[in-house]
Amino acid sequence: MSEQEQRFSFIGNSSDYFVIWIVNLILTILTLGIYSAWAKVRRLQYLYRNTRLAGSSFDYHGTPIAILKGRLIAIVLFASYSIFLQLMPALGLAIGLIIALIMPYFFVTSLRFRLYNSSYRGLRFGFSGSVKSAYINFLLLPIASALTLFILAPYTHHRSKAYQHNNSHFGQSNFSFDATIASFYKIYFFVFLQIVTVVGLFALGIYLMFQGSWSNLPKMAIFAIVAGVYLLLIFTSLLVIPYFIARIQNLIWNHTALGEHRFICNMGARGLTWIILSNFFLIAMTMGIFKPFADIRLLRYKLEHLALLPSDSLDNFIASEKQHVSATGTESAEIFDVDISL
């Protein structure tokens, strides 16, 4: 018998998070970026510990030193690429190629680190995806997508999510993902239609206004058109991106399960559009000061529209998982403790 759905929630407040954000920013600047690893741990611990499901909170166990190691590796790699690209272009391109070739490996390492250091009710998450599959999903498929003028972008997106979800686990229970490739193409197609419609109407309006006599336009008119194009791109992004995020998140989570337990996501495109639009303008008006408040608004909205539908009592499930983990042990010895995510 199915249990009543359990909704995610965020119980933190923007004021507390703002204090963490401003202190992290000041200390990161004063230490020339070194404190950023400690800042990330402090930030994620606050967010995790204030995210609740069925009356219990999540937790984050990552260590700043491990994160700092990953960031130092990233800085050395990208600094080498930038410097040599200017001084010795051939060597710079070679370093760029090496970075592209090792990024899937670092991606797997980052996923293992992030999930292993996340827990709920004392049980750790984990990731068991292979490096070989990572190279297929995060190197070969993106290249194929670019070569086909992004016709394969929805397929690539689907495969990357299937790789992440199908190889993640909580305790000894595996996550699963059963969305179809066609459902991804459907969302991408509607987004494409929206972009083409907005840009097409704008271009038609400009053409009719000046009746094709572009060579006789004064410089101020050309400047106004260029500025209008940039504003249109920003406006279109602020409208299309929330629609895309809402539809994709609903699709992904409504087709994700943890063992016999399914997830439910009912994020609304209009509600998300309002939050992203208002956040954008408030951040701009406050010159960035509103950023931590915007982050909490967006996180709370996303969590409030996500739920878990247990197939049985969640307490029984957790108790059973703890017994299995105690009996089999964990794979912590196999984890790579380098996190290169920012």
C-alpha positions in Angstrom: 0.0 0.0 0.0 1.4 3.4 -1.0 2.2 5.9 1.7 1.1 9.6 1.5 3.6 11.7 -0.5 6.4 13.4 1.5 7.2 16.9 0.3 10.6 18.5 0.5 10.9 21.8 2.3 13.5 24.4 3.2 13.3 25.8 6.8 16.2 28.2 6.6 15.8 31.9 6.2 17.4 34.5 3.9 18.9 36.6 6.6 21.0 33.8 8.1 22.1 32.8 4.7 23.0 36.4 3.8 25.3 36.5 6.9 27.0 33.3 5.7 27.3 34.6 2.2 28.8 38.0 3.1 31.3 36.5 5.6 32.3 33.9 3.0 32.8 36.6 0.4 34.9 38.8 2.6 37.1 36.0 3.8 37.5 34.6 0.3 38.7 38.0 -1.0 41.0 38.6 2.0 42.7 35.1 1.5 42.9 35.5 -2.3 40.4 32.7 -2.9 41.9 30.1 -0.5 39.0 30.4 1.9 36.5 29.6 -1.0 36.8 25.8 -0.2 35.8 26.5 3.5 33.1 28.9 2.2 31.6 26.2 0.0 31.5 23.6 2.9 29.9 26.2 5.2 27.3 27.2 2.6 26.4 23.6 1.6 26.1 22.5 5.2 23.6 25.3 5.9 21.6 24.5 2.8 21.6 20.7 3.4 20.8 20.9 7.1 17.8 23.2 6.4 16.4 20.9 3.6 13.9 18.5 5.1 12.0 15.5 4.0 9.6 13.6 6.3 10.7 15.5 9.3 14.4 14.9 8.9 17.2 17.0 7.4 20.0 16.2 5.0 23.7 16.8 5.8 26.9 17.5 3.9 30.2 16.0 5.0 32.7 17.3 2.5 36.1 18.5 3.7 37.5 21.9 2.7 41.0 20.4 2.0 39.6 18.0 -0.5 37.7 20.7 -2.3 40.8 23.0 -2.2 42.9 20.3 -3.8 40.4 20.0 -6.7 40.3 23.8 -7.2 44.1 24.0 -7.2 44.1 21.4 -10.0 41.5 23.3 -11.9 43.4 26.6 -11.5 46.7 25.1 -12.7 45.1 23.5 -15.7 43.1 26.5 -16.9 45.8 29.0 -16.0 48.3 26.9 -18.1 45.8 26.8 -21.0 45.2 30.6 -20.9 48.9 31.6 -20.6 50.3 29.2 -23.2 47.4 30.1 -25.6 48.7 33.6 -25.6 52.4 32.9 -25.7 52.6 29.6 -27.6 49.2 28.9 -29.3 50.1 25.4 -30.4 51.0 24.4 -26.9 48.0 26.2 -25.5 45.7 24.3 -27.8 47.4 21.0 -26.8 46.8 21.8 -23.1 43.1 22.6 -24.0 42.8 19.3 -25.7 44.2 17.5 -22.6 41.8 19.3 -20.4 38.9 18.3 -22.6 40.1 14.7 -22.5 40.4 14.5 -18.7 37.2 16.4 -17.8 34.9 13.4 -17.9 37.2 11.7 -15.4 37.1 14.7 -13.1 33.3 14.8 -13.6 33.0 11.2 -12.3 35.3 12.1 -9.4 33.2 15.1 -8.5 30.0 13.1 -8.6 31.4 10.4 -6.3 32.7 13.1 -3.9 29.5 15.1 -3.9 27.1 12.1 -3.4 29.3 10.2 -0.9 29.5 13.4 1.2 25.7 13.8 1.2 23.6 12.0 3.7 20.0 11.6 5.0 19.2 10.2 8.4 22.7 9.0 8.7 22.8 7.1 5.4 25.2 8.2 2.7 24.4 8.6 -1.0 26.8 7.2 -3.6 27.7 7.0 -7.3 29.0 4.0 -9.1 29.1 5.2 -12.7 32.1 4.0 -14.8 34.7 6.4 -16.3 34.2 4.7 -19.7 30.5 5.7 -19.7 31.4 9.2 -18.6 33.6 9.6 -21.6 30.8 8.5 -23.9 28.1 10.8 -22.3 30.2 13.8 -21.5 32.8 13.9 -24.3 31.7 11.9 -27.4 28.0 12.7 -27.3 28.6 16.5 -26.9 31.0 16.4 -29.8 28.5 14.5 -31.9 25.8 17.0 -30.8 27.9 20.0 -32.0 28.8 18.3 -35.3 25.1 17.7 -36.0 24.2 21.4 -35.3 22.8 20.3 -31.9 20.2 18.0 -33.4 21.5 15.4 -30.9 21.4 17.9 -28.0 18.1 16.4 -26.5 19.5 12.9 -26.9 22.8 13.9 -25.2 20.9 15.5 -22.4 18.8 12.4 -21.9 21.8 10.1 -21.8 23.7 12.3 -19.3 20.7 12.3 -16.9 20.2 8.6 -17.4 23.9 8.0 -16.6 23.7 10.2 -13.4 20.5 8.8 -12.0 20.9 5.2 -12.9 24.3 5.0 -11.3 23.4 6.8 -8.1 22.3 5.1 -4.9 21.2 5.7 -1.3 22.5 3.2 1.1 22.1 -0.1 -0.9 19.1 1.1 -2.9 19.6 2.3 -6.5 18.0 5.2 -8.2 16.5 4.6 -11.7 15.5 6.7 -14.6 12.9 5.8 -17.2 12.1 9.0 -19.2 12.1 8.5 -23.0 14.3 10.3 -25.5 11.2 11.5 -27.4 10.0 13.4 -24.3 13.3 15.4 -24.2 13.0 16.2 -27.9 9.4 17.4 -27.3 10.6 20.0 -24.8 13.5 21.1 -26.9 11.2 21.5 -29.9 8.8 23.8 -28.0 11.7 25.9 -26.7 13.0 26.2 -30.2 9.6 27.3 -31.5 9.4 30.0 -28.8 12.8 31.4 -29.6 12.2 31.4 -33.4 8.8 33.0 -32.9 10.1 35.9 -30.7 13.2 36.6 -32.8 11.3 36.2 -36.1 8.6 38.7 -35.0 11.3 41.2 -33.9 13.2 40.9 -37.1 10.0 41.2 -39.2 9.0 44.3 -37.3 12.4 46.0 -37.8 12.3 45.1 -41.5 8.9 46.5 -42.0 9.8 49.6 -40.1 12.6 50.5 -42.3 11.4 48.6 -45.4 14.7 47.0 -46.1 16.6 50.3 -46.6 19.4 49.3 -44.2 22.2 51.2 -46.1 20.4 54.6 -45.5 20.0 54.1 -41.8 21.7 56.7 -39.5 24.3 55.4 -37.0 21.9 56.1 -34.1 19.3 53.9 -35.6 21.8 51.1 -36.2 22.9 51.4 -32.5 19.3 51.3 -31.4 18.7 48.1 -33.4 21.8 46.4 -32.0 20.9 47.4 -28.4 17.4 46.2 -29.1 18.7 42.8 -30.2 20.7 42.4 -27.0 17.7 43.4 -24.9 15.6 41.0 -26.9 18.1 38.2 -26.2 18.1 38.9 -22.5 14.3 39.2 -22.4 13.8 35.9 -24.4 16.3 34.1 -22.1 14.4 35.3 -19.0 11.2 33.9 -20.5 12.4 30.7 -22.2 14.9 29.5 -19.6 12.4 29.2 -16.8 10.0 27.3 -19.1 12.8 25.0 -20.1 14.0 24.5 -16.5 10.5 23.8 -15.2 9.6 21.3 -17.9 12.9 19.5 -17.8 12.9 19.2 -14.0 9.4 17.9 -14.0 10.3 15.4 -16.7 13.4 14.2 -15.0 12.0 13.8 -11.5 8.7 12.4 -12.5 10.6 9.6 -14.2 13.1 9.0 -11.3 12.7 6.4 -8.6 14.6 5.2 -5.6 14.0 1.5 -5.4 10.2 1.3 -5.3 9.7 4.9 -4.2 8.9 7.4 -6.9 9.5 11.2 -7.0 6.9 13.8 -8.0 7.7 17.2 -9.4 5.1 19.8 -10.3 7.1 22.9 -10.9 5.1 25.6 -12.7 6.7 27.6 -15.5 4.9 30.8 -14.6 5.9 30.7 -11.0 9.5 30.0 -11.8 9.4 32.8 -14.5 8.3 35.3 -11.9 11.0 34.3 -9.4 13.8 34.3 -12.0 12.6 37.7 -13.5 12.2 39.4 -10.1 15.5 37.9 -8.8 17.2 39.2 -12.0 16.0 42.8 -11.6 16.5 42.9 -7.8 20.1 41.6 -8.1 20.7 44.3 -10.8 19.1 47.1 -8.7 21.1 46.2 -5.6 24.4 45.6 -7.5 24.5 42.0 -6.4 23.5 42.4 -2.7 20.2 40.6 -3.3 22.0 37.5 -4.6 21.8 35.3 -1.4 18.1 36.2 -1.0 17.5 35.3 -4.6 19.3 31.9 -4.1 17.0 31.1 -1.1 13.9 32.1 -3.0 14.7 29.9 -5.9 15.8 27.0 -3.8 12.7 27.1 -1.7 10.4 27.2 -4.7 12.1 24.2 -6.3 12.0 22.1 -3.1 8.4 23.0 -2.4 7.4 21.5 -5.8 9.3 18.2 -5.2 8.0 15.3 -3.3 8.8 11.6 -2.6 5.9 9.1 -3.0 7.0 6.1 -0.8 5.7 2.7 -1.7 5.7 1.8 2.0 6.7 3.4 5.3 9.8 5.6 4.8 10.8 4.7 8.4 10.9 1.0 7.5 12.8 1.7 4.4 15.5 3.7 6.3 15.8 1.1 9.0 16.2 -1.7 6.4 18.9 0.3 4.5 20.9 0.9 7.7 20.9 -2.8 8.4 22.1 -3.6 4.9 24.8 -1.0 5.0 26.0 -2.2 8.4 26.2 -5.7 7.0 28.0 -4.9 3.8 30.0 -1.9 4.7 30.6 1.2 2.5 32.9 1.9 -0.4 34.5 5.0 1.2 38.0 3.6 0.6 37.4 3.8 -3.2 36.3 7.4 -3.3 38.4 10.1 -4.9 38.5 13.0 -2.5 38.9 15.7 -5.1 36.0 18.0 -5.9 36.5 20.4 -8.8 32.9 21.8 -8.8 32.7 25.5 -7.9 
